[in-house]
Amino acid sequence: MRRGRVRTAQIGLAAICTVVTGASQASASLYNLAGSPRASFVWSPPLPQIGETITLRSTSTELGGRITKYAWDFHDNGPFGAFEEGAPVASASFATPAPHVIRLRVTDQSGASNVATESVQMARPPASAGLMYPFPIVRITGHVFAFRVTISRLAVEAGAGALITLSCTQHRCPIHFKRRTSASKGGRLIWTRFPRFERSFPAGVALTIRVSATGEIGAYTRFAIRRRRFPARLDSCLDPSGVRPIACPAR
């Protein structure tokens, strides 16, 4: 008897398996398989301060099989990188008062996976801290490879009139310096994108984003692409002159 071929397609919470047993005979069976696990998590404290340790706990549900892998991403960077082999409980802290996106991917023993995404709101610093409010958000997402990173989105959300400066080192940069002013639409903040930097970059390239406003403490982000390692991202505050990175005042 000829060995059959098995073809599987995932449809919702079930899989249809067509088993071909010979050249002219075919039969189909519907297997009522349980679906992927459902990822979810909670954190405490609910409104953390700058630099405060946040405890994250998975509340994921096992629907098909036992969950065997927990992968955390604390920078919304796309791939999970070094957090591939995680645990159901994790901790993190953030150096800036901007909302921070955290993702959890859970995988069960059959290889089915699911991702939960949440935005952790930080406690609002007092006005005396001198920080820009709302504090700028720098979003960099893409795909990581051994010797390069492909950026699919590079955008900044900041208050209207904030000055956004992007600099790039290495000869393969499309341009080495770009400056834009953030805007609003209908009283709402809008994302300022940098489409010329949404491309592939080799290892060795470093992008620096500065967001500043006159007389206020702004945002500083440095994104360095490395060989065979996850990109190194540094987020901190920017001194009122708009030049030097500094530690964000917690209170």
Secondary structure, DSSP 8 states (H G I E B T S, - for coil): ----EEEEEEETTEEEEEEE-SSS-EEEEEE------B--EEEESSS--TT--EEEEE--B-SSS-EEEEEEESS--SS-GGGSS--SEEEE--SSSS-EEEEEEEEETTS-EEEEEEEE------GGG-B-SS--EEEEEEEE-SSEEEEEEEEEE--TT-EEEEEEESTT-S-SEEEEE--EETTEE-EEE-GGGSSEEETT-EEEEEEE-TTSBEEEEEEE--TTS--EEEEEEE-TTSSSEE-----
